[in-house]
Amino acid sequence: QVQLVESGGGSVQAGGSLRLSCAASGYSGYCMGWFRQAPGKEREGVATIDPNGSTTYTDSVKGRFTISKDNAKNTLYLQMNNLIPEDTAMYYCAAGGVAIYGGSWCGHGDPTAGMNYWGKGTLVTISS
């Protein structure tokens, strides 16, 4: 059974940084990703990383966010820099299968496709 527990959320001013962590257990060889859902909006994919380290980012975070993982610690990270108020959301960690290694969104072409396991989320609030 895969378990995902997020941490690192908080409130910061625009221009600041946060690093989210996702402690994972019970998995191996999965596609891992970060998703977010702002109030009144649909959940969107932020970034994914496949077992080989190939990454995909949504356009709005490219150049500001970095997804990474520490296999020894079974931990997924999301380094978020130059945060803007539009980044305010609940952030979720997720894990799922890989369709094509090196492909966009773990080869699924869609960030949520193939994601089978979800954490409960950590809240990020950015003030202007």
C-alpha positions as CSV (number, residue, x, y, z in Angstrom):
1,Q,0.0,0.0,0.0
2,V,1.5,3.3,-1.1
3,Q,1.3,6.1,1.5
4,L,2.2,9.7,0.7
5,V,2.5,12.5,3.3
6,E,3.2,16.1,2.3
7,S,4.8,18.8,4.4
8,G,6.4,22.2,4.0
9,G,3.4,24.3,3.1
10,G,3.0,27.7,4.7
11,S,2.4,31.4,4.1
12,V,5.0,33.6,2.4
13,Q,5.1,36.9,0.6
14,A,5.3,37.1,-3.1
15,G,8.9,36.6,-4.3
16,G,9.6,34.2,-1.5
17,S,10.4,30.5,-1.6
18,L,9.1,27.3,-0.1
19,R,10.2,23.7,-0.4
20,L,7.5,21.0,-0.2
21,S,8.3,17.4,0.8
22,C,6.4,14.2,0.2
23,A,7.4,11.2,2.3
24,A,6.5,8.1,0.4
25,S,6.3,4.5,1.4
26,G,5.3,1.2,-0.1
27,Y,6.3,2.0,-3.7
28,S,9.0,1.7,-6.2
29,G,9.4,2.6,-9.9
30,Y,6.5,5.0,-9.9
31,C,5.9,8.2,-11.6
32,M,5.7,10.9,-8.9
33,G,4.1,14.3,-9.2
34,W,2.9,17.5,-7.5
35,F,-0.6,18.8,-8.2
36,R,-2.4,21.8,-6.8
37,Q,-6.0,23.0,-6.4
38,A,-6.9,26.6,-5.8
39,P,-10.2,27.6,-4.3
40,G,-12.9,27.4,-7.0
41,K,-10.6,25.8,-9.5
42,E,-9.9,22.3,-10.8
43,R,-6.9,20.4,-9.7
44,E,-4.0,20.9,-12.1
45,G,-0.7,19.2,-12.6
46,V,2.4,21.2,-11.5
47,A,5.2,18.8,-12.2
48,T,6.0,15.1,-12.6
49,I,9.2,13.0,-12.4
50,D,9.6,9.5,-13.7
51,P,11.9,6.8,-12.2
52,N,14.7,7.8,-14.6
53,G,14.5,11.5,-13.5
54,S,12.7,12.9,-16.6
55,T,10.6,15.9,-15.6
56,T,7.6,17.8,-16.9
57,Y,6.3,21.1,-15.7
58,T,3.2,23.1,-16.4
59,D,4.0,26.3,-18.2
60,S,3.1,28.7,-15.4
61,V,5.9,27.3,-13.1
62,K,8.7,26.7,-15.5
63,G,11.9,28.4,-14.4
64,R,10.5,28.9,-10.9
65,F,9.7,25.4,-9.5
66,T,12.0,22.3,-9.5
67,I,10.8,18.8,-8.8
68,S,13.3,16.3,-7.4
69,K,13.5,13.1,-5.5
70,D,15.8,11.4,-3.0
71,N,15.5,7.7,-3.6
72,A,17.5,6.8,-0.5
73,K,15.0,8.8,1.6
74,N,11.9,7.9,-0.4
75,T,11.1,11.6,-0.5
76,L,9.8,13.8,-3.3
77,Y,10.5,17.5,-3.3
78,L,9.1,20.6,-4.9
79,Q,11.4,23.7,-4.6
80,M,9.3,26.8,-5.3
81,N,11.0,30.1,-5.9
82,N,9.8,33.5,-6.9
83,L,6.3,32.7,-5.7
84,I,3.3,34.7,-6.8
85,P,-0.2,35.0,-5.4
86,E,-1.5,32.8,-8.2
87,D,0.5,29.9,-6.7
88,T,-1.8,29.9,-3.7
89,A,-3.4,26.5,-3.5
90,M,-3.5,23.1,-1.7
91,Y,-0.6,21.1,-3.0
92,Y,-0.8,17.4,-3.4
93,C,1.7,14.7,-3.9
94,A,0.7,11.7,-6.1
95,A,2.2,8.5,-7.5
96,G,1.3,6.3,-10.4
97,G,2.4,4.3,-13.3
98,V,4.7,5.3,-16.2
99,A,3.4,5.0,-19.7
100,I,6.5,6.0,-21.6
101,Y,9.8,6.8,-19.9
102,G,11.0,10.2,-20.8
103,G,7.6,11.2,-22.2
104,S,5.5,14.2,-21.2
105,W,3.8,13.7,-17.8
106,C,5.4,10.3,-17.5
107,G,4.3,9.4,-21.0
108,H,0.6,9.9,-20.3
109,G,0.4,13.3,-22.0
110,D,-1.9,14.3,-19.2
111,P,-0.7,15.0,-15.6
112,T,-3.4,13.2,-13.8
113,A,-3.6,10.2,-16.0
114,G,-2.2,7.1,-14.3
115,M,-2.0,8.7,-10.8
116,N,-3.4,6.1,-8.5
117,Y,-2.2,7.3,-5.1
118,W,-2.7,10.7,-3.5
119,G,-1.6,12.5,-0.3
120,K,-3.9,14.7,1.7
121,G,-2.2,17.9,0.7
122,T,-0.3,20.9,2.2
123,L,-1.6,24.4,2.0
124,V,0.5,27.1,0.3
125,T,-0.6,30.8,0.6
126,I,1.2,33.6,-1.1
127,S,0.4,37.2,-0.1
128,S,1.1,40.2,-2.3
